[in-house]
Amino acid sequence: MSTTPAPAEETTEEGARTGPEGAGPAERSAVRALLRLWPFVRPVRARLSAAAAVAIVASCVGLVIPLVLKWLVDGPVADRDTGGVWLGALYVLLLGLVEAVLFGLRRWLVARPLSRVEADMRAALYRHLQRLPVAFHDRWASGQLLSRGTTDLMLLRMFLAFPLTFLLVNGVTILVGVAIMLVQDWALGLVMLAPALPLIALSALFEKRYARVARLAQDQVGDLTTVVEESVLGIRVVKGFGRHRSQARAFRELAGTLRGTELRKARLLATIWAVIMALPEVAIGATLVVGAVQVADDALSAGTLVAFLSTALALRWPVESIGFLLAMSQEAATATERYFEVMDAEPETAAAPRSAEPDAGARSGRVAGLRFEEVRFRYPDAPEDSPPLLDGVDLHIRPGESVALVGATGSGKTTLTALVPRLHEITSGRITLDGEDITAMDRDRLRSLVAVAFEEPTLFSASVGENVLMGAAATAGAADLDRALAVAQAEFAHALPEGVDTQVGEQGLSLSGGQRQRLALARAVVGRPRFLVLDDPLSALDVHTEAAVEAALRRVLVDTTALIVAHRPSTVLLADRVALLSGGRITAVGTHQELLRGHAEYAHLMAGAAASHEPCEPYEHEHEHEQSEPNEGDQDR
């Protein structure tokens, strides 16, 4: 994953990223965003509905208690009936126990299904990330993706477990409680309802402001995660250059910015909560005064006033919880938006045929080997008026032939090799494998035919054997592993503490650069691919190991069609022919000796490469004559 921020993301005036599509918080709808969770919630809807029903019943049971108090005050207490008082107390106790049991049952009902929802969403996100094109990962910061798969999903689980249920439960409770109060005394009920309109207006204003700050905080968590990941993965660079203080300072600045945003959230929540708590208290106080006057005038019974005030007090929690329930809902809505920003990204298609009409290559018969035909490529984020990186590349690599791709730094060699397994999609033109357009092939089938080894080898937190066998079919065994390690001169794996079962650690940093590169090369050849794409596979090897690997590779390349990015003469000599990439085109194709004699740019590149890698010169000259004869003969193949 790339650790550079996504350039397609825009920021609001507060600095909050608004997502790749640039849709700011002002254009959002929390309800519409949260409704997108339905496909994940649908499988557990029965238990969630049961939990909501149980919670509603529990809240309504709580509202029965004030009615028992009314009967108790106007009946046994007024009549000085001791037995009736004890009976009333027993009713209240039983109602309280029922309410507690029901709320406990609600919690049990939601715990297991919501953990499943979170796990399903995390698995879906991971699967989707694997299917997204390389261009997507080039644009997105890895910390942003990690925060979406961890922090954001935790917020969504918390929302489904509590706010989702209690927004419904508390809404029903308030409606039932208000109805009870109005039935008992409509005048006192209107007094209690007086703060309703101001509360609704303030809640709407709070929702908009809190949404912006919540999105800003979540994006800043992603940025902070990116810095932590970069510092951990780049710890050798940080320590090697003594940059731990500057990295710590950068982290403190980001952490301080996040702290400021969280404090803004806290201030907003404190403000709305203070208002939400104050207005009902004022209403209860006014109700008490008006009710006491009515009781004194014998217009209202004492039991009714007690029941009314008890009902009002029972509604304090549902009303006061509105503030933080709205806050949690807004955080969940922004987390949902962030989650689906990734899920909505277009994945790689299994196959994308360009046209149903047969092209010129198909009409003239299938062309065996690997062929590039007028291939043009421009990165998706590049300006439309910018020149393409590759502009009309034509190259044919015959079956069993190996071609070295040579060019100046930045000429597009690595990009060209990435087009073969469709890590990037070509802008125009076509690439064929044995006459079949790769865009019409299923990606899994294409990548089973083409093996790649990158210049910067990536190893995973797994054993040596598991890392190498990633490049083979599931049926590959120990014999295939040993053969691949021998070809890549990676027998050092057998001398590791646990042999090929030794865990290499994250990124393979427990191994040297040359060891990692040899294991990556072993991974490329273990599956005996028909087509092999190697991006400068020997750059990290010493002279003697390089010579041994080259000798073993020659045997592999006999049965493989290969495209090899080369920077050194010794690597070039592995190939049957050489193609020079310059100005976005293949400007020359021939043997190493032919291009040295007849192409000034190639001779200049090789002279510079030889000068920067002097120890390889004796090896190059030793094999120069040996290689020239077979290559000359290959021109007739």
N, C-alpha and C positions, 0 to 999 in steps of 0.2 A: 504494500500500500504506500502510496505517496504520502509524504509528510508536508506537502505544500498546500496552503489553503485553496479552496475551490475558487477559481477566478470568476466563475459564472455567478457567484453569490454576490448580492448587493447588500448594502448596509443602510439602516435608517439613520436619522440624525442622532439617535442615542447610541449608535454603533452596533445595533443588533443585526446579525445576518438575517436576511429575509428569505433565504433558500435559493436554490439554483434557478428557480423560475422568476425570482424577484417579486413575489407576491408578499407585500408587507402585512403586518399584523392588522392594520386598519381594514384590509380587504377580507379578513378571515371571518369565519363563523365557527364558534366553538362547538355548537351542536352538530353542524355539518361535518366538522373534523372528527368528532367522537363517533358519529354514526358509521364511519369507515371501519370501526373495530368490530362491527357486527359479524362479518364472516368468521372471525376468531372466537367470538362469544357464542355464536349459534349452537355449537355442539354442547355447551354447558348451560344453555338458556333455562332448562327445566329446573336445575338446582338453584340458579340465581333467582329465578322467579319465585321458587319456594322460599328462598331466604328472604326476599323482599316481602312476601305475604306474611311470613312468620314475624318479621320486624314490625309490620303494620299492626298485626294483631297485638304484639307486645306493647306498642305505643298506645293503642286504644284501650288495652287493659289498664295502663297507667292513668288514662283519663276517667276510668270508672271510679278510681279512688276518691276524687273530689265529690262524686255523687254519694258515695258511702258516708263521707264526712258530713254532707248535708243532712242525710237521714240520721246520723249519729247526734248532731248538734240539735236539730229540731225535734228529735224523738227522745232517745234514752237520756241525753244530757239534760234537756229541758224538763223531762219527767223524773229526773234523778233515779233512773233505772240502772242500777249497778250491773245487773246481768246483761242488759242491752249494751252497755258500754263495752263490757268484755267481748261480747259477740261482734260488735262493730270493729274492735281492735283486731279480733281474729280474722275478719273479712279483709281488713287492710293488709295484714300480714300475709295472708294467702295470695292476695292479688299481687303483692310485691314479689313473692316467690315465683309466681307464674310468669311475671314480667321478666325476672332475672333468668329463668330457665329458657324462655323463648328467645331472649337475646343471645344466650349461650348456644342454642340450637342454630340460630342464624349464622353465628361465627363458624360453627362446624360445617354447615352446608356450603359455605363459600371458600373455605381454606383450600381443599384439594382441587376443585375445578379451576380456581384462579391460578394456582401454580401451574396447572396444565396449560392454561391460556398463555401465560408468560413464556413457558417452555416452547410452545408451538410458534409463537411470534418470533422468538429468538432463533429457532431453527429455520423458520421461513426467511428471516433476514440473512442468515448465514448462507443458505442455499442460493438466495438471490444475488448476494455479493459474489459468489463463485461464478455466476452466469453473466455478470456484467462485464462489458468489454474493458480492455486495458485502458482505453482513453478515459473511462469514468474514474478509475483508480488513480490515474495521473492527475486528475483535477481535484480530487477530494483529499482533505487531510485525514490521515488515519485516526487521529484522536477524535475527530467529529464522528467517524463511523463507529468507533468503539463506544463513545458516549451514547449513541443511539441504541446500541445493542445491550447496554448495561443500565445506566442511570435512567434513560427515558422509559425503558420497559419496566423498571422498578416503579416509576411514577404511575404508569398505566395500571399495573397490578394493584397499587394502593388505591387508585381511583375506582377500579371495578369492585374492590373489596369494601370500600367505605362510602365515599361521596356519591357514587352512582346509586347505591341502595338508599342512602339517607336523604338525598335530595327528594326522592320519591316518598320515603317514609315520613320525613319531617313535613313535606308539603301536605300529605294526607292528614297527619296529626294536627297541623295548624287548622286545616279546614274543619275537621271534626271538632276540635276544641272551640273554635269560633262559633260553630253551629250550636254547641252545648251552651256557651255563654249567652248567645242571642236568645235561645229558648228560655233560659232562666230569667234574663232581664235584658230586653233589647237596648234600653237606654245606656246601661253600663257597658253593653257590648259595643256600642258605637264609640264610647269613650276609649275603650281598649283598641279599637280599630283606627283611631285617629292617626297614629304614626305610620300606617301602612303605606300611604302614597310617598311620603318622604323616603322611607326605606327602599321602596322599589326604584325610585329615581337615583338614589345614592348607589345602590347595588349595580345598576346599569353603568354608571360612570366609573365605579371601581373596577368592573369587569374589563372595560376597555383599557384602562391604565395598567392594570395588573397584567394583562395579556402581553403588552409590549415588554414590560420588565421581566416577566417570566421567560419569554423567548430569548431575550438578551442574556439572562443568566445561564440558560441551557447551552447557548452557543459558546459562552465563555468557559463553561465546564469542558466542552469539546476542545477548545483551544488549549486549555490547561492540560488536558489529557495528552494532546499532541506534544507539548513541551516535555512532559514527563517521559513519554515514549522515546522521543528523540534523544533525550539525555541518557536514558538507560541503554539504548542501542548504540549510541555514539560515545559511550563512557571512555573508550580508549582515546578518542580524539580529544574529549574534554580534559582528561587527565594529562594526555601527552602535551597539550598546548597550555596547560595551566589555566583553563578557562572555567574552572568550577565556580569562581566567584561571580563572573559575568552571567553564567547560566543560572546561578542561584538568584542573582539580582533580577534577571528576566522572569524567573518563576515568581519571585516576590511581587513584582509589578503586576503580573497577570492575576496572582492570587489576591492582591490588594484591590484590583479592579473588580474581581468577582465578589469580594467582600462588600465593596461599595454597592454593587447591584443587589446583593442579598439584603443589605440594610435598607435599600429603597423598597424592596419587597416587604420587609418587616414594617417599615413606616406606613406603607399603604394599608397593610393588613391591620396594623394597630389602629389606624384612623377609622377604618370602616367598622372594626370591632367595637371601638369606643362608642361610635354613633349607634350601632345596632344594639348595644347593651344599654345605652343611656335612654333612648327613646322609649323602649318598653318599660323601663323602670319608672319613667315619668308618667307613663300611661297607667301603670299599676298604682302609683301614688295617687293620681287623680281619681282612679276608680275607688280606691279605699276611702277617700274623702267623701265622694258622692254617695257611695254605698253606706257609709256610716251615718250620713245625714238621713238617708232613706230609712235605715233601721231605727234611728231615733224618732222618726215621724211615723213609725209602724207601717211604712210603705213597702218594707222588705224584711223578710225574716233573717235572723242572724245566721241560720244554717245556709240560706241561699247565698249570703255574702261570703261566708267561709268557703262554700263550694266554688263560688265565682272566682275568688282570689286564689284558691288552690288550683283551679283550672288554669288561670293566668300564669301562676308560678310553674305549672307543669309545661306550659308552652314556652317558658323562657329558653330552655335548651334548644328546642327546634328553631326558634327565632335567632338566638345568639349564634348558633352554628352556621347560619347562612354565610357569614363572612369567610370563614376558613373553608367551608365546603365549596364556595365559589372560587376561592383561591386555588384549591386542589384541582378543581375542574378545569380551570384555565391552564394550570401547569400540565394537566393530562392532555388538554387539547393541543397545546404547543408541542408536547412530546409526540402526540399522534401525527401532527404535521411533519415533524422532523423524521419520524419513522417512515412515513409514506413518501417523503422526498426521495429516499433511497429506493423504496419498493416500486415507485413509479418510474424509476430510470429504466430505459429500454434495454432489455437483456440481449445477449447475442442470440440471433436466430439460428435454428437448427440448419436451415438451408435457405438460400435466397437466390433462386435462379434468375438470371438477368433477363432472359427472353425465351419464349417457347420456340422461336425460330432457330434452325440450325445455323451456326456461324460458319465463317470461312474455314476455320480449322477442322470443324466436324465434317464439312462437306468434302474436304480434301483427304479425309482419313485421319484416324487417331494418331497423334504425335506422341511417341513414347518419351519418357523422361520428364524433367521439370522444365517448364517453359514460361517465360514472361513475355507478354505481347502488349506493347504500347502501354505499359503500366504507369499510371500517374497517381501521385499521392500527395495530399495536403492534410495536415492535422486538422481535426474538426474545429478546434478553437482558433485556428489561424484566420486572419482577415481574408475576406473573399477576394480582394484585389492583390493579395500577396502571391508571389510565384510559388508553384508547387515544389516540394522538396525533391520529389522524383517526377521526371517529366518525359514520358515516352521511353521507358526502359524496355529493351528487347534483349532477351538472352535465352538460349536453349542449352540445357544440360542434358546430355544423352544418357540413356540407362547405363548404370555402372560407372559413369564418369564423375570425377570430382573437379569442381571449378573453384578457384580461389578468387574471392572478391576483394579488390584492393582499391583504395581511394583515400583522399586526404581526410583529416579529421572534420566531422560535420558534413560529409558528403552524402550521408544517408545509408551507409552500409548496414548498420544494425536495424534501421527501419525497414530496409528491403527484406532482410531475413525474417523480420517479424510478420511480414505480410504472408509468408508461406503457410504457417499454421493459423492464419487469420487472427493473430493477436491485435492487429489493426485491419480495417477494411480498406481496400484500394478505392481511390476516388474514381478512376476509370481504367479501361483496359481489362486484361484478364490474366490469370495465372492458371496453368493446367498441370495436373499430375497424370502422366500417361494419357494425355488427351482429354481428361475430364476437368471441367471448370471447377475450381475449389469452392466457388460460391454456390454451386449446386450440390455440394456434398454435405452430408451430415457432419457436424463438427466433431463428434466423437470418432467417427470413421476417419475423418481427415487427420485427426491428431494421433490416431493409432498408426497411421502410415508415415507420419512425419515426426521425427524426434529432434529435440533442440537442446543445445548446451549454450548457456549465455556467458558473456564475458565476466559478469559479476555473479558467481554461483550462489544460489540460495539453498540452504539446508534447513530442515525443520527439526523441532524438538522431538526427535525419534531416534531409533538406532541407526547405525551405519547401513545395515542391510535394508531396513525399511526405506531409508532415503534413496538408495540405489534402485530398489525394486519398484519404486514409484513409476519408473519408465518402462515397466514390463507388464504383461498381462497377469491376471490373477493366478494363472497356473504356473508362473515362473517359480523356479526353485533354487536350491543351493548351487547347482551346477551352473545355471545362468548367472548367478551372482558372482561366483568365482571367475567365470570367463570375463565378465565385464570389468571386474577389479583388475584382472591381469592385463586387459587391453589398455586400461587407463593407468597402468603402473601404480595401482592403489592397494597393493598387497600389504601396505602398512596397517590396513584395517585389521588384519589377522593378529597383529602384534599389540593391538590396543588391549586394555585390561580385561574386557569381556569379549574380545574379538569383534565380529560383525554385529554383535548384540550390544555393543557399547553405545550409550546415549551420547549424542554429539552436542546437546545443549542448544539453546535458542540461537538461531542464525548460524549454527555451527562454529561459533566463535571460540570453542575449545580446541579447534584445529587450526593449522596454519593456512594461509591463503592458497598455497600450492596444493595442500591436501584437499581443501574444499573444492578446488577446481578439478582435481582428478576424480573426486567422487561425483561431481556434476557430469563429467565426461562419461564415467561409468554408467550413470543413470541414462544418458542419451543412447548408449550403444547396447544396453542390456536386453532391450526388446527386439534386437536385430531388425531395425526399421528399414523400409525400402528407400526412404528419403531421410537424409541427415542434414541438419542445419547447425553449423557450429560458428559461434561468434567469438573469434580469437580465443580458442579453447586452451591455448598453451601459454598465455601471457604471464601467468604467475609461477611458471616452472623454472627451475634452474637448468643449466645447459645439459647436464648429463641425463636428468629425468626427462627433459624435453626430447632428447634423442631417442630414449627408450620408448616414450609414448608414441613418437612419430613412427618408429619401426612397427609397433603393434597396430597403430591406426592404418598403416598402409594395407595390412592384411584385411582389416574391416572394410576399407573403402573399395576393395575389389568388387564386393557384392552389393554396394550401396551407391545410390545417386546422391551426391553431396554438394552442398554449397557452403564454403568455408570463408568466413571473414578473416583476412590475414593482414598483419602489419609488419611481419618480419620475413625476410627471405627464406628462413628455414621452414616456416609454416607454408609459404607459397609453394615450396618444392614438394609438399605433400600432394598437390593437385595435378591433374592432367593438363588443365589449361588455366589461364588467368583472365579475369574480366576486370577492366579498369572502369570505375564509376567516377564520373566527373561532370559537374554541371547538371546533375539530375539524370544523366544518361549513361549508358554503357558506350564509352568512346573507343574502346579497343578490346579485342579478344585474341588470345594467342598463347603460346607457351611462354614460360618465364624468360627464356633466352631470346625469343623473338621480340618480346616487348622491351627487353633491355636494350636490344640493338636498334629497334625501330621506333620507339616512342619515348620522347624526352621526358614527359611528365612522369611516366612509370619509372624510368631510370632514376629520376630525381627522388621519387618516393622511396625506392629501394635503397638508394645511396644513403638517405637520411636514416632509414630503418637500420641499415647495417652499421652505421656510425654510432647509433644509440644502443646497439646490442652487439658490441664487438666480439664477445666470446662465441657467438654463433657463426662467425665468419669461417673458421676452419671447417666446421660441419657443413656449411653451405658449399664451400669449394669442393669438399670431399665428394659431395653427392651431385655436383653440378653436371658433370659429364654423364654420370650414371642415370640422371633423370632426363637428360635431353633426348636420348635415343628413343625411349618409350614414348615420350610426349610427341616427338615428331611423327612417330608411327600412328599415334592416336588421331592425327588429323584426318586419317582416311576412314575412321570408324563411322 
